[in-house]
């Protein structure tokens, strides 16, 4: 279906003249800032160039023949007959306003210092009168209701008072008369508010909105020209008026061209609410901080302006609280057989959910969408009825957590969605409360079950209903990938991570067969004499599309795809093959291989390891199997049994990433290991955890463990590990990971290398 509004065709691109004018203005501003040209001359030349271009375009609009009316307006209607005359009148008035602004800026250098303020004020008054006469006649696409206008006026008054307060505090105090200072602050605050409202409103893409924004910017520049000569500010401060003047007149001409063209009106876009609240608040806080930095006490006018902010804020909340929830009004199901919306908490179907999202998108506070994923973490349920009972209990718990105005939708056996009118921060807190309620044990049919939940959150104002639903579902998928029991907030980076994850899932299967896996080796040295005693095999995946991928990124994907065993077999075989090549002479080294808990707990891991050692003629003492300590706890009994089986063969075992916590120290007695690997933070003399290494070394001595300090990246860490009593060390300060050939050349530098 063709679009009602041809966006790309109707948005004019910047012409060469625009680019040339903006480039010239930039060069003039640079010359004025460096003192190469007088500031008022820069203002005059920049304003003359931009106003000449804008005035020429407006004059062409005024002299152009009438264009046919849009297709949706009948040719004989009153609107069609009055449109050409209105368009000419708008173009003439706006052209006169733009020319007046340009002449005012051009005349200022010719006027005496005592008359510049009067010239600027006269030009400001004339341009404002012409804008006031021309802007109401600009064709508009729609007219808001009386309630919407009232709410907009209240919002604008709150934001405007904040901007006026900021202007009052930032304007110079001593040279300006208080009444003049207040008038200038009100003018600048009002014009800044006009630009803010126009640029964030639902009709900001229309020509009328651009005309209003351009007029506000132009008048802001003239206000600055009128105020600066009256103060003690240097003449160079007049350069601040150039950007709003130039941007204002060009934006006015572009808006008038769009407003007078016979095109269908562009569609409404969601009102961007947060800039209206954030920009005035940030400006006021920054201005208050600026005044406090100068040490000036708050004056009576500033206090009154701050107190005046309270009534509009209260009235705004009252107006919003008095509104009916738009999602409930527009999202009522119309099909027969749909869930009855008159019953509190009744869930919506998918079409009703999309209508609810569309209605909330245009609300002052759009709210958020939560997508909840449920997963049975306990034993498998014995029948479909148990699943339905668990889901019913989960919904009951969720209804006890959500607010009375929140909506349930799209309930399935794997989860549901919640539409809330709360902001994103409160919605995140709601998601956290849902996790706490849904993950408590369930007693159903005499069995105790546990659910794991993942929640995806997306802000409703970030796009159309389908886009918001897709974003929330992407956040849910990310929460599931990261292990559930978490709330993920959608953003662009999250989508990049998901795309990256999909790429890994697509490319990783078959990496072994394609020969994309590689090993690098990092030597392990005896800290007493500096001799190499072994090496650790480090896995790398070198994919032609993704580049080099580290194990920390692709191993979790391999576990989800259930191919981690295939990768582990390849690593063990390749590492033992390389160790056999290095052991062909008199050199005796050992090779450390990292394994995951899933690999270690496989029933055939011990016999498969023995078979590989026998195939390459290696003694079992030459192999060290490392397992990471943080992941041992979940499978501790099985891990203990597998490590004991390896030690019965003569294979040495190591515990990697040792955290030196109380629980970690307590379970050392149960783990049959030979080596204990600690991080650099334990041996760093400047780290507050430094005394813990003494405890670890003492425990290791009692249990007959050799301590290996890893990630030693400086000479200070190497010395700290040696003085702490660590027997072995590895890290960049000792030797970097490298290919087998480079490591072999490194070993050749030492006369002997033994275990």
Secondary structure, DSSP 8 states (H G I E B T S, - for coil): ---SS-HHHHS----HHHHHHHHHHHHHHHHHHTTSS-HHHHHHHHHHHHHHHHHHHHHHHHHS------TTS-TTSHHHHHHHHHHHHHHHHHHHHHHHHHHHHHHHTTS-TTTHHHHHHHHHHHHHHHHHHHHTTS--S----HHHHHHHHHHHHHHHHHHHHHHHHHS-SSSS-HHHHHHHHHHHHHHHHHHHHHHHSTTTTSHHHHHHHHHHHHHHHHHHHHHHTTSS--GGGGGHHHHHHHHHHHHHHHHHHHHHS------------HHHHHHHHHHHHHHHHHHHHHT----HHHHHHHHHHHHHHHHHHHHHHTS--HHHHH----STTS--TTSTT--B-HHHHHHHHHHHHTSSS--EEEEEEEEE-SS--SSHHHHHHHHHHHHHHHHHHS-TT-EEEEEETTEEEEEE-S-HHHHHHHHHHHHHHHTS-EEETTEEE-EEEEEEEEEGGGS-HHHHHHHHHHHHHHHHHTTSSEEEE--HHHHHHHHHHHHHHHHHTTTTTTT-EEEEEEEEEETTT--EEEEEEEEEEEETTTEEEEHHHHHHHHHHHT-HHHHHHHHHHHHHHHHHHHTTSS---EEEEEE-HHHHTSTTHHHHHHHHHHHHT--GGGEEEEEEGGGTGGGHHHHHHHHHHHHHHT-EEEEEEE---HHHHHHTTTS--SEEEE-GGGT-TTSTTTTHHHHHHHHHHHHT-EEEE----SHHHHHHHHHHT-SEE-STTT---B-HHHHHHHHHTSS----
